[in-house]
Amino acid sequence: MPCILENLTQPVCLTLIYNLSSRILVDSFIDCGACKLETELDPVSRNLTIRVPLIVEGEVTFTDNPFVSGCVTTGVRLGTR
């Protein structure tokens, strides 16, 4: 019989770095933990950094024959901070 943990949530911070001169996405990554919505412009490199707080929702399933676990993302929404 599987064991299912539902309604799990985790605050994360999505960071996007976009170069205004070249119009190219330089980097993007997600960090665990909360952050606040903010932007920052580096006038030398012309990189615009955008941080967006998100809440990731999901569930984890454990089965016993064979012992396997799996995680499914069920939603992503804008975080509040």
PyMOL Python script that loads the backbone (N, CA, C, O; Angstrom):
from pymol import cmd

cmd.read_pdbstr("""\
ATOM      1  N   MET A   1       0.851  -1.177   0.000  1.00  0.00           N
ATOM      2  CA  MET A   1       0.000   0.000   0.000  1.00  0.00           C
ATOM      3  C   MET A   1       0.895   1.237   0.000  1.00  0.00           C
ATOM      4  O   MET A   1       1.750   1.361   0.877  1.00  0.00           O
ATOM      5  N   PRO A   2       0.727   2.161  -0.956  1.00  0.00           N
ATOM      6  CA  PRO A   2       1.586   3.341  -0.994  1.00  0.00           C
ATOM      7  C   PRO A   2       1.254   4.334   0.118  1.00  0.00           C
ATOM      8  O   PRO A   2       0.115   4.430   0.575  1.00  0.00           O
ATOM      9  N   CYS A   3       2.258   5.049   0.524  1.00  0.00           N
ATOM     10  CA  CYS A   3       2.109   6.149   1.487  1.00  0.00           C
ATOM     11  C   CYS A   3       2.288   7.444   0.705  1.00  0.00           C
ATOM     12  O   CYS A   3       3.309   7.638   0.046  1.00  0.00           O
ATOM     13  N   ILE A   4       1.300   8.329   0.774  1.00  0.00           N
ATOM     14  CA  ILE A   4       1.343   9.572   0.008  1.00  0.00           C
ATOM     15  C   ILE A   4       1.291  10.758   0.958  1.00  0.00           C
ATOM     16  O   ILE A   4       0.358  10.888   1.751  1.00  0.00           O
ATOM     17  N   LEU A   5       2.285  11.611   0.876  1.00  0.00           N
ATOM     18  CA  LEU A   5       2.307  12.864   1.632  1.00  0.00           C
ATOM     19  C   LEU A   5       1.886  13.973   0.667  1.00  0.00           C
ATOM     20  O   LEU A   5       2.576  14.246  -0.315  1.00  0.00           O
ATOM     21  N   GLU A   6       0.750  14.609   0.954  1.00  0.00           N
ATOM     22  CA  GLU A   6       0.213  15.642   0.066  1.00  0.00           C
ATOM     23  C   GLU A   6       0.339  17.016   0.704  1.00  0.00           C
ATOM     24  O   GLU A   6       0.683  17.150   1.878  1.00  0.00           O
ATOM     25  N   ASN A   7       0.056  18.020  -0.092  1.00  0.00           N
ATOM     26  CA  ASN A   7       0.003  19.417   0.368  1.00  0.00           C
ATOM     27  C   ASN A   7       1.315  19.900   0.979  1.00  0.00           C
ATOM     28  O   ASN A   7       1.308  20.668   1.942  1.00  0.00           O
ATOM     29  N   LEU A   8       2.444  19.453   0.420  1.00  0.00           N
ATOM     30  CA  LEU A   8       3.748  19.926   0.875  1.00  0.00           C
ATOM     31  C   LEU A   8       4.054  21.254   0.184  1.00  0.00           C
ATOM     32  O   LEU A   8       3.752  21.422  -0.998  1.00  0.00           O
ATOM     33  N   THR A   9       4.643  22.185   0.903  1.00  0.00           N
ATOM     34  CA  THR A   9       5.005  23.475   0.316  1.00  0.00           C
ATOM     35  C   THR A   9       6.429  23.844   0.710  1.00  0.00           C
ATOM     36  O   THR A   9       6.906  23.489   1.788  1.00  0.00           O
ATOM     37  N   GLN A  10       7.090  24.558  -0.177  1.00  0.00           N
ATOM     38  CA  GLN A  10       8.459  25.015   0.078  1.00  0.00           C
ATOM     39  C   GLN A  10       8.638  26.387  -0.561  1.00  0.00           C
ATOM     40  O   GLN A  10       8.442  26.531  -1.768  1.00  0.00           O
ATOM     41  N   PRO A  11       9.012  27.414   0.236  1.00  0.00           N
ATOM     42  CA  PRO A  11       9.332  28.704  -0.379  1.00  0.00           C
ATOM     43  C   PRO A  11      10.672  28.623  -1.099  1.00  0.00           C
ATOM     44  O   PRO A  11      11.633  28.058  -0.575  1.00  0.00           O
ATOM     45  N   VAL A  12      10.732  29.183  -2.288  1.00  0.00           N
ATOM     46  CA  VAL A  12      11.965  29.239  -3.068  1.00  0.00           C
ATOM     47  C   VAL A  12      12.115  30.647  -3.645  1.00  0.00           C
ATOM     48  O   VAL A  12      11.164  31.429  -3.673  1.00  0.00           O
ATOM     49  N   CYS A  13      13.316  30.946  -4.099  1.00  0.00           N
ATOM     50  CA  CYS A  13      13.609  32.244  -4.697  1.00  0.00           C
ATOM     51  C   CYS A  13      14.148  32.023  -6.104  1.00  0.00           C
ATOM     52  O   CYS A  13      15.220  31.443  -6.277  1.00  0.00           O
ATOM     53  N   LEU A  14      13.414  32.481  -7.104  1.00  0.00           N
ATOM     54  CA  LEU A  14      13.849  32.401  -8.499  1.00  0.00           C
ATOM     55  C   LEU A  14      14.652  33.655  -8.818  1.00  0.00           C
ATOM     56  O   LEU A  14      14.178  34.772  -8.611  1.00  0.00           O
ATOM     57  N   THR A  15      15.865  33.470  -9.319  1.00  0.00           N
ATOM     58  CA  THR A  15      16.718  34.596  -9.714  1.00  0.00           C
ATOM     59  C   THR A  15      16.979  34.519 -11.210  1.00  0.00           C
ATOM     60  O   THR A  15      17.410  33.489 -11.727  1.00  0.00           O
ATOM     61  N   LEU A  16      16.713  35.614 -11.890  1.00  0.00           N
ATOM     62  CA  LEU A  16      16.977  35.743 -13.324  1.00  0.00           C
ATOM     63  C   LEU A  16      17.982  36.865 -13.516  1.00  0.00           C
ATOM     64  O   LEU A  16      17.834  37.937 -12.928  1.00  0.00           O
ATOM     65  N   ILE A  17      19.004  36.632 -14.335  1.00  0.00           N
ATOM     66  CA  ILE A  17      19.991  37.668 -14.648  1.00  0.00           C
ATOM     67  C   ILE A  17      19.962  37.877 -16.156  1.00  0.00           C
ATOM     68  O   ILE A  17      20.265  36.973 -16.935  1.00  0.00           O
ATOM     69  N   TYR A  18      19.594  39.078 -16.542  1.00  0.00           N
ATOM     70  CA  TYR A  18      19.373  39.415 -17.954  1.00  0.00           C
ATOM     71  C   TYR A  18      20.279  40.576 -18.328  1.00  0.00           C
ATOM     72  O   TYR A  18      20.309  41.592 -17.633  1.00  0.00           O
ATOM     73  N   ASN A  19      21.022  40.430 -19.428  1.00  0.00           N
ATOM     74  CA  ASN A  19      21.902  41.511 -19.873  1.00  0.00           C
ATOM     75  C   ASN A  19      21.130  42.428 -20.816  1.00  0.00           C
ATOM     76  O   ASN A  19      20.658  41.997 -21.868  1.00  0.00           O
ATOM     77  N   LEU A  20      21.008  43.686 -20.432  1.00  0.00           N
ATOM     78  CA  LEU A  20      20.237  44.652 -21.215  1.00  0.00           C
ATOM     79  C   LEU A  20      20.910  45.022 -22.528  1.00  0.00           C
ATOM     80  O   LEU A  20      20.225  45.356 -23.495  1.00  0.00           O
ATOM     81  N   SER A  21      22.228  44.970 -22.584  1.00  0.00           N
ATOM     82  CA  SER A  21      22.944  45.325 -23.814  1.00  0.00           C
ATOM     83  C   SER A  21      22.794  44.250 -24.883  1.00  0.00           C
ATOM     84  O   SER A  21      22.497  44.549 -26.039  1.00  0.00           O
ATOM     85  N   SER A  22      23.001  43.002 -24.489  1.00  0.00           N
ATOM     86  CA  SER A  22      22.964  41.908 -25.457  1.00  0.00           C
ATOM     87  C   SER A  22      21.575  41.282 -25.595  1.00  0.00           C
ATOM     88  O   SER A  22      21.319  40.510 -26.520  1.00  0.00           O
ATOM     89  N   ARG A  23      20.679  41.626 -24.660  1.00  0.00           N
ATOM     90  CA  ARG A  23      19.322  41.064 -24.637  1.00  0.00           C
ATOM     91  C   ARG A  23      19.348  39.544 -24.497  1.00  0.00           C
ATOM     92  O   ARG A  23      18.562  38.837 -25.128  1.00  0.00           O
ATOM     93  N   ILE A  24      20.265  39.053 -23.661  1.00  0.00           N
ATOM     94  CA  ILE A  24      20.431  37.616 -23.444  1.00  0.00           C
ATOM     95  C   ILE A  24      20.251  37.317 -21.962  1.00  0.00           C
ATOM     96  O   ILE A  24      20.708  38.066 -21.098  1.00  0.00           O
ATOM     97  N   LEU A  25      19.568  36.193 -21.685  1.00  0.00           N
ATOM     98  CA  LEU A  25      19.469  35.700 -20.323  1.00  0.00           C
ATOM     99  C   LEU A  25      20.823  35.112 -19.939  1.00  0.00           C
ATOM    100  O   LEU A  25      21.246  34.102 -20.502  1.00  0.00           O
ATOM    101  N   VAL A  26      21.499  35.738 -18.988  1.00  0.00           N
ATOM    102  CA  VAL A  26      22.843  35.333 -18.584  1.00  0.00           C
ATOM    103  C   VAL A  26      22.795  34.104 -17.691  1.00  0.00           C
ATOM    104  O   VAL A  26      23.602  33.188 -17.850  1.00  0.00           O
ATOM    105  N   ASP A  27      21.854  34.077 -16.750  1.00  0.00           N
ATOM    106  CA  ASP A  27      21.777  32.980 -15.796  1.00  0.00           C
ATOM    107  C   ASP A  27      20.395  32.967 -15.156  1.00  0.00           C
ATOM    108  O   ASP A  27      19.701  33.982 -15.127  1.00  0.00           O
ATOM    109  N   SER A  28      20.014  31.820 -14.651  1.00  0.00           N
ATOM    110  CA  SER A  28      18.796  31.687 -13.862  1.00  0.00           C
ATOM    111  C   SER A  28      18.985  30.509 -12.915  1.00  0.00           C
ATOM    112  O   SER A  28      19.576  29.494 -13.285  1.00  0.00           O
ATOM    113  N   PHE A  29      18.482  30.648 -11.694  1.00  0.00           N
ATOM    114  CA  PHE A  29      18.613  29.581 -10.711  1.00  0.00           C
ATOM    115  C   PHE A  29      17.574  29.757  -9.616  1.00  0.00           C
ATOM    116  O   PHE A  29      16.983  30.825  -9.464  1.00  0.00           O
ATOM    117  N   ILE A  30      17.362  28.680  -8.852  1.00  0.00           N
ATOM    118  CA  ILE A  30      16.416  28.676  -7.740  1.00  0.00           C
ATOM    119  C   ILE A  30      17.176  28.331  -6.472  1.00  0.00           C
ATOM    120  O   ILE A  30      17.952  27.376  -6.437  1.00  0.00           O
ATOM    121  N   ASP A  31      16.943  29.120  -5.431  1.00  0.00           N
ATOM    122  CA  ASP A  31      17.506  28.857  -4.107  1.00  0.00           C
ATOM    123  C   ASP A  31      16.377  28.493  -3.158  1.00  0.00           C
ATOM    124  O   ASP A  31      15.278  29.038  -3.262  1.00  0.00           O
ATOM    125  N   CYS A  32      16.640  27.576  -2.234  1.00  0.00           N
ATOM    126  CA  CYS A  32      15.661  27.267  -1.195  1.00  0.00           C
ATOM    127  C   CYS A  32      15.564  28.448  -0.241  1.00  0.00           C
ATOM    128  O   CYS A  32      16.552  29.133   0.020  1.00  0.00           O
ATOM    129  N   GLY A  33      14.381  28.673   0.266  1.00  0.00           N
ATOM    130  CA  GLY A  33      14.164  29.753   1.215  1.00  0.00           C
ATOM    131  C   GLY A  33      13.468  30.937   0.575  1.00  0.00           C
ATOM    132  O   GLY A  33      13.425  31.078  -0.647  1.00  0.00           O
ATOM    133  N   ALA A  34      12.936  31.764   1.418  1.00  0.00           N
ATOM    134  CA  ALA A  34      12.163  32.916   0.969  1.00  0.00           C
ATOM    135  C   ALA A  34      13.073  34.085   0.581  1.00  0.00           C
ATOM    136  O   ALA A  34      14.220  34.177   1.018  1.00  0.00           O
ATOM    137  N   CYS A  35      12.534  34.956  -0.237  1.00  0.00           N
ATOM    138  CA  CYS A  35      13.206  36.201  -0.590  1.00  0.00           C
ATOM    139  C   CYS A  35      12.110  37.230  -0.844  1.00  0.00           C
ATOM    140  O   CYS A  35      10.923  36.907  -0.791  1.00  0.00           O
ATOM    141  N   LYS A  36      12.504  38.452  -1.117  1.00  0.00           N
ATOM    142  CA  LYS A  36      11.501  39.455  -1.457  1.00  0.00           C
ATOM    143  C   LYS A  36      11.654  39.817  -2.925  1.00  0.00           C
ATOM    144  O   LYS A  36      12.739  39.707  -3.496  1.00  0.00           O
ATOM    145  N   LEU A  37      10.562  40.248  -3.523  1.00  0.00           N
ATOM    146  CA  LEU A  37      10.571  40.661  -4.920  1.00  0.00           C
ATOM    147  C   LEU A  37      11.436  41.903  -5.045  1.00  0.00           C
ATOM    148  O   LEU A  37      11.166  42.920  -4.405  1.00  0.00           O
ATOM    149  N   GLU A  38      12.486  41.822  -5.876  1.00  0.00           N
ATOM    150  CA  GLU A  38      13.374  42.970  -6.031  1.00  0.00           C
ATOM    151  C   GLU A  38      14.121  42.892  -7.356  1.00  0.00           C
ATOM    152  O   GLU A  38      14.241  41.829  -7.966  1.00  0.00           O
ATOM    153  N   THR A  39      14.616  44.039  -7.777  1.00  0.00           N
ATOM    154  CA  THR A  39      15.446  44.134  -8.976  1.00  0.00           C
ATOM    155  C   THR A  39      16.705  44.913  -8.636  1.00  0.00           C
ATOM    156  O   THR A  39      16.721  45.737  -7.722  1.00  0.00           O
ATOM    157  N   GLU A  40      17.762  44.632  -9.397  1.00  0.00           N
ATOM    158  CA  GLU A  40      19.037  45.318  -9.185  1.00  0.00           C
ATOM    159  C   GLU A  40      19.721  45.442 -10.544  1.00  0.00           C
ATOM    160  O   GLU A  40      19.813  44.469 -11.292  1.00  0.00           O
ATOM    161  N   LEU A  41      20.197  46.637 -10.853  1.00  0.00           N
ATOM    162  CA  LEU A  41      20.883  46.871 -12.123  1.00  0.00           C
ATOM    163  C   LEU A  41      22.344  47.186 -11.863  1.00  0.00           C
ATOM    164  O   LEU A  41      22.666  48.096 -11.099  1.00  0.00           O
ATOM    165  N   ASP A  42      23.231  46.426 -12.504  1.00  0.00           N
ATOM    166  CA  ASP A  42      24.664  46.701 -12.448  1.00  0.00           C
ATOM    167  C   ASP A  42      24.971  47.619 -13.626  1.00  0.00           C
ATOM    168  O   ASP A  42      24.908  47.180 -14.774  1.00  0.00           O
ATOM    169  N   PRO A  43      25.305  48.897 -13.367  1.00  0.00           N
ATOM    170  CA  PRO A  43      25.511  49.844 -14.473  1.00  0.00           C
ATOM    171  C   PRO A  43      26.742  49.540 -15.323  1.00  0.00           C
ATOM    172  O   PRO A  43      26.812  49.963 -16.476  1.00  0.00           O
ATOM    173  N   VAL A  44      27.700  48.821 -14.778  1.00  0.00           N
ATOM    174  CA  VAL A  44      28.917  48.505 -15.535  1.00  0.00           C
ATOM    175  C   VAL A  44      28.654  47.367 -16.524  1.00  0.00           C
ATOM    176  O   VAL A  44      28.919  47.503 -17.718  1.00  0.00           O
ATOM    177  N   SER A  45      28.133  46.245 -16.020  1.00  0.00           N
ATOM    178  CA  SER A  45      27.899  45.085 -16.885  1.00  0.00           C
ATOM    179  C   SER A  45      26.564  45.169 -17.618  1.00  0.00           C
ATOM    180  O   SER A  45      26.340  44.443 -18.586  1.00  0.00           O
ATOM    181  N   ARG A  46      25.678  46.051 -17.161  1.00  0.00           N
ATOM    182  CA  ARG A  46      24.316  46.201 -17.695  1.00  0.00           C
ATOM    183  C   ARG A  46      23.480  44.950 -17.448  1.00  0.00           C
ATOM    184  O   ARG A  46      22.545  44.658 -18.194  1.00  0.00           O
ATOM    185  N   ASN A  47      23.830  44.205 -16.382  1.00  0.00           N
ATOM    186  CA  ASN A  47      23.048  43.037 -15.994  1.00  0.00           C
ATOM    187  C   ASN A  47      21.921  43.463 -15.060  1.00  0.00           C
ATOM    188  O   ASN A  47      22.148  44.145 -14.061  1.00  0.00           O
ATOM    189  N   LEU A  48      20.707  43.050 -15.401  1.00  0.00           N
ATOM    190  CA  LEU A  48      19.542  43.282 -14.568  1.00  0.00           C
ATOM    191  C   LEU A  48      19.246  41.983 -13.831  1.00  0.00           C
ATOM    192  O   LEU A  48      18.995  40.954 -14.457  1.00  0.00           O
ATOM    193  N   THR A  49      19.274  42.029 -12.495  1.00  0.00           N
ATOM    194  CA  THR A  49      18.976  40.861 -11.670  1.00  0.00           C
ATOM    195  C   THR A  49      17.570  41.022 -11.107  1.00  0.00           C
ATOM    196  O   THR A  49      17.237  42.041 -10.501  1.00  0.00           O
ATOM    197  N   ILE A  50      16.762  40.005 -11.317  1.00  0.00           N
ATOM    198  CA  ILE A  50      15.376  40.006 -10.833  1.00  0.00           C
ATOM    199  C   ILE A  50      15.210  38.812  -9.899  1.00  0.00           C
ATOM    200  O   ILE A  50      15.518  37.679 -10.268  1.00  0.00           O
ATOM    201  N   ARG A  51      14.722  39.072  -8.687  1.00  0.00           N
ATOM    202  CA  ARG A  51      14.452  37.996  -7.729  1.00  0.00           C
ATOM    203  C   ARG A  51      12.945  37.925  -7.502  1.00  0.00           C
ATOM    204  O   ARG A  51      12.289  38.935  -7.248  1.00  0.00           O
ATOM    205  N   VAL A  52      12.409  36.700  -7.601  1.00  0.00           N
ATOM    206  CA  VAL A  52      10.966  36.488  -7.472  1.00  0.00           C
ATOM    207  C   VAL A  52      10.705  35.410  -6.421  1.00  0.00           C
ATOM    208  O   VAL A  52      11.184  34.284  -6.561  1.00  0.00           O
ATOM    209  N   PRO A  53       9.943  35.745  -5.358  1.00  0.00           N
ATOM    210  CA  PRO A  53       9.602  34.723  -4.362  1.00  0.00           C
ATOM    211  C   PRO A  53       8.481  33.827  -4.891  1.00  0.00           C
ATOM    212  O   PRO A  53       7.466  34.315  -5.387  1.00  0.00           O
ATOM    213  N   LEU A  54       8.677  32.517  -4.780  1.00  0.00           N
ATOM    214  CA  LEU A  54       7.688  31.544  -5.231  1.00  0.00           C
ATOM    215  C   LEU A  54       7.427  30.527  -4.131  1.00  0.00           C
ATOM    216  O   LEU A  54       8.270  30.305  -3.262  1.00  0.00           O
ATOM    217  N   ILE A  55       6.262  29.917  -4.176  1.00  0.00           N
ATOM    218  CA  ILE A  55       5.922  28.787  -3.315  1.00  0.00           C
ATOM    219  C   ILE A  55       5.728  27.584  -4.227  1.00  0.00           C
ATOM    220  O   ILE A  55       4.878  27.608  -5.118  1.00  0.00           O
ATOM    221  N   VAL A  56       6.513  26.531  -4.010  1.00  0.00           N
ATOM    222  CA  VAL A  56       6.396  25.307  -4.788  1.00  0.00           C
ATOM    223  C   VAL A  56       5.572  24.319  -3.965  1.00  0.00           C
ATOM    224  O   VAL A  56       5.856  24.081  -2.791  1.00  0.00           O
ATOM    225  N   GLU A  57       4.541  23.744  -4.606  1.00  0.00           N
ATOM    226  CA  GLU A  57       3.665  22.785  -3.933  1.00  0.00           C
ATOM    227  C   GLU A  57       3.886  21.409  -4.547  1.00  0.00           C
ATOM    228  O   GLU A  57       4.162  21.291  -5.741  1.00  0.00           O
ATOM    229  N   GLY A  58       3.764  20.371  -3.729  1.00  0.00           N
ATOM    230  CA  GLY A  58       3.983  19.036  -4.268  1.00  0.00           C
ATOM    231  C   GLY A  58       3.525  17.933  -3.351  1.00  0.00           C
ATOM    232  O   GLY A  58       2.934  18.169  -2.297  1.00  0.00           O
ATOM    233  N   GLU A  59       3.818  16.708  -3.784  1.00  0.00           N
ATOM    234  CA  GLU A  59       3.505  15.526  -2.983  1.00  0.00           C
ATOM    235  C   GLU A  59       4.595  14.482  -3.183  1.00  0.00           C
ATOM    236  O   GLU A  59       5.252  14.441  -4.223  1.00  0.00           O
ATOM    237  N   VAL A  60       4.776  13.639  -2.169  1.00  0.00           N
ATOM    238  CA  VAL A  60       5.764  12.560  -2.203  1.00  0.00           C
ATOM    239  C   VAL A  60       5.023  11.249  -1.988  1.00  0.00           C
ATOM    240  O   VAL A  60       4.168  11.140  -1.110  1.00  0.00           O
ATOM    241  N   THR A  61       5.364  10.253  -2.806  1.00  0.00           N
ATOM    242  CA  THR A  61       4.759   8.929  -2.694  1.00  0.00           C
ATOM    243  C   THR A  61       5.847   7.901  -2.394  1.00  0.00           C
ATOM    244  O   THR A  61       6.892   7.886  -3.045  1.00  0.00           O
ATOM    245  N   PHE A  62       5.593   7.034  -1.396  1.00  0.00           N
ATOM    246  CA  PHE A  62       6.479   5.923  -1.056  1.00  0.00           C
ATOM    247  C   PHE A  62       5.730   4.623  -1.327  1.00  0.00           C
ATOM    248  O   PHE A  62       4.586   4.465  -0.900  1.00  0.00           O
ATOM    249  N   THR A  63       6.367   3.692  -2.032  1.00  0.00           N
ATOM    250  CA  THR A  63       5.785   2.368  -2.232  1.00  0.00           C
ATOM    251  C   THR A  63       6.720   1.337  -1.623  1.00  0.00           C
ATOM    252  O   THR A  63       7.927   1.560  -1.533  1.00  0.00           O
ATOM    253  N   ASP A  64       6.160   0.205  -1.205  1.00  0.00           N
ATOM    254  CA  ASP A  64       6.969  -0.790  -0.507  1.00  0.00           C
ATOM    255  C   ASP A  64       7.328  -2.008  -1.350  1.00  0.00           C
ATOM    256  O   ASP A  64       8.053  -2.876  -0.863  1.00  0.00           O
ATOM    257  N   ASN A  65       6.859  -2.114  -2.579  1.00  0.00           N
ATOM    258  CA  ASN A  65       7.162  -3.302  -3.372  1.00  0.00           C
ATOM    259  C   ASN A  65       7.470  -2.915  -4.805  1.00  0.00           C
ATOM    260  O   ASN A  65       6.510  -2.819  -5.569  1.00  0.00           O
ATOM    261  N   PRO A  66       8.661  -2.686  -5.253  1.00  0.00           N
ATOM    262  CA  PRO A  66       9.866  -2.495  -4.454  1.00  0.00           C
ATOM    263  C   PRO A  66       9.844  -1.113  -3.809  1.00  0.00           C
ATOM    264  O   PRO A  66       9.055  -0.250  -4.194  1.00  0.00           O
ATOM    265  N   PHE A  67      10.712  -0.916  -2.831  1.00  0.00           N
ATOM    266  CA  PHE A  67      10.730   0.366  -2.134  1.00  0.00           C
ATOM    267  C   PHE A  67      11.156   1.473  -3.097  1.00  0.00           C
ATOM    268  O   PHE A  67      12.306   1.524  -3.532  1.00  0.00           O
ATOM    269  N   VAL A  68      10.228   2.343  -3.415  1.00  0.00           N
ATOM    270  CA  VAL A  68      10.472   3.429  -4.368  1.00  0.00           C
ATOM    271  C   VAL A  68       9.794   4.676  -3.826  1.00  0.00           C
ATOM    272  O   VAL A  68       8.735   4.598  -3.202  1.00  0.00           O
ATOM    273  N   SER A  69      10.404   5.815  -4.064  1.00  0.00           N
ATOM    274  CA  SER A  69       9.761   7.083  -3.722  1.00  0.00           C
ATOM    275  C   SER A  69       9.777   7.987  -4.940  1.00  0.00           C
ATOM    276  O   SER A  69      10.647   7.878  -5.804  1.00  0.00           O
ATOM    277  N   GLY A  70       8.817   8.867  -4.993  1.00  0.00           N
ATOM    278  CA  GLY A  70       8.737   9.809  -6.103  1.00  0.00           C
ATOM    279  C   GLY A  70       8.124  11.111  -5.645  1.00  0.00           C
ATOM    280  O   GLY A  70       7.303  11.136  -4.728  1.00  0.00           O
ATOM    281  N   CYS A  71       8.521  12.183  -6.281  1.00  0.00           N
ATOM    282  CA  CYS A  71       8.023  13.515  -5.944  1.00  0.00           C
ATOM    283  C   CYS A  71       7.394  14.132  -7.187  1.00  0.00           C
ATOM    284  O   CYS A  71       7.944  14.047  -8.285  1.00  0.00           O
ATOM    285  N   VAL A  72       6.244  14.749  -6.996  1.00  0.00           N
ATOM    286  CA  VAL A  72       5.539  15.405  -8.093  1.00  0.00           C
ATOM    287  C   VAL A  72       5.253  16.834  -7.693  1.00  0.00           C
ATOM    288  O   VAL A  72       4.708  17.078  -6.616  1.00  0.00           O
ATOM    289  N   THR A  73       5.612  17.786  -8.542  1.00  0.00           N
ATOM    290  CA  THR A  73       5.260  19.177  -8.316  1.00  0.00           C
ATOM    291  C   THR A  73       3.821  19.368  -8.772  1.00  0.00           C
ATOM    292  O   THR A  73       3.477  19.087  -9.920  1.00  0.00           O
ATOM    293  N   THR A  74       2.980  19.853  -7.851  1.00  0.00           N
ATOM    294  CA  THR A  74       1.566  20.027  -8.172  1.00  0.00           C
ATOM    295  C   THR A  74       1.187  21.483  -8.417  1.00  0.00           C
ATOM    296  O   THR A  74       0.090  21.762  -8.900  1.00  0.00           O
ATOM    297  N   GLY A  75       2.079  22.410  -8.091  1.00  0.00           N
ATOM    298  CA  GLY A  75       1.766  23.810  -8.322  1.00  0.00           C
ATOM    299  C   GLY A  75       2.924  24.726  -7.985  1.00  0.00           C
ATOM    300  O   GLY A  75       3.795  24.393  -7.182  1.00  0.00           O
ATOM    301  N   VAL A  76       2.911  25.883  -8.614  1.00  0.00           N
ATOM    302  CA  VAL A  76       3.878  26.944  -8.327  1.00  0.00           C
ATOM    303  C   VAL A  76       3.087  28.242  -8.284  1.00  0.00           C
ATOM    304  O   VAL A  76       2.343  28.552  -9.215  1.00  0.00           O
ATOM    305  N   ARG A  77       3.245  29.001  -7.205  1.00  0.00           N
ATOM    306  CA  ARG A  77       2.534  30.273  -7.099  1.00  0.00           C
ATOM    307  C   ARG A  77       3.455  31.351  -6.552  1.00  0.00           C
ATOM    308  O   ARG A  77       4.481  31.063  -5.936  1.00  0.00           O
ATOM    309  N   LEU A  78       3.076  32.571  -6.785  1.00  0.00           N
ATOM    310  CA  LEU A  78       3.861  33.707  -6.311  1.00  0.00           C
ATOM    311  C   LEU A  78       3.862  33.725  -4.797  1.00  0.00           C
ATOM    312  O   LEU A  78       2.811  33.618  -4.164  1.00  0.00           O
ATOM    313  N   GLY A  79       5.038  33.861  -4.222  1.00  0.00           N
ATOM    314  CA  GLY A  79       5.161  33.916  -2.762  1.00  0.00           C
ATOM    315  C   GLY A  79       4.857  35.310  -2.248  1.00  0.00           C
ATOM    316  O   GLY A  79       4.819  36.275  -3.011  1.00  0.00           O
ATOM    317  N   THR A  80       4.643  35.402  -0.951  1.00  0.00           N
ATOM    318  CA  THR A  80       4.371  36.691  -0.327  1.00  0.00           C
ATOM    319  C   THR A  80       5.424  36.966   0.716  1.00  0.00           C
ATOM    320  O   THR A  80       5.644  36.159   1.619  1.00  0.00           O
ATOM    321  N   ARG A  81       6.074  38.101   0.595  1.00  0.00           N
ATOM    322  CA  ARG A  81       7.067  38.559   1.576  1.00  0.00           C
ATOM    323  C   ARG A  81       7.319  39.986   1.335  1.00  0.00           C
ATOM    324  O   ARG A  81       8.123  40.598   2.038  1.00  0.00           O
TER     325      ARG A  81
END
""", "prot")
cmd.dss("prot")
cmd.show_as("cartoon", "prot")
cmd.util.cbc("prot")
cmd.orient("prot")
